[in-house]
Amino acid sequence: MAKSSANKVSSKKLSKKASHVLQSNSASKTSKSLAGSVLAQSGSDSK
């Protein structure tokens, strides 16, 4: 059986890059949306 993509977790390295995209003034709306998705899937607990 194929694994569900909902169970995948983004790597720390990718999460860091996504964070930089969100902080960038020159990043497009689409780029920021995708970066937000990466961070939402990062599995990190910010509490």
Buried (B, 14 or more C-beta within 10 A) or exposed (E): EEEEEEEEEBEEEBBEEBBEBBEEEEBEEEBBEBBEEBBEBBEEEEE
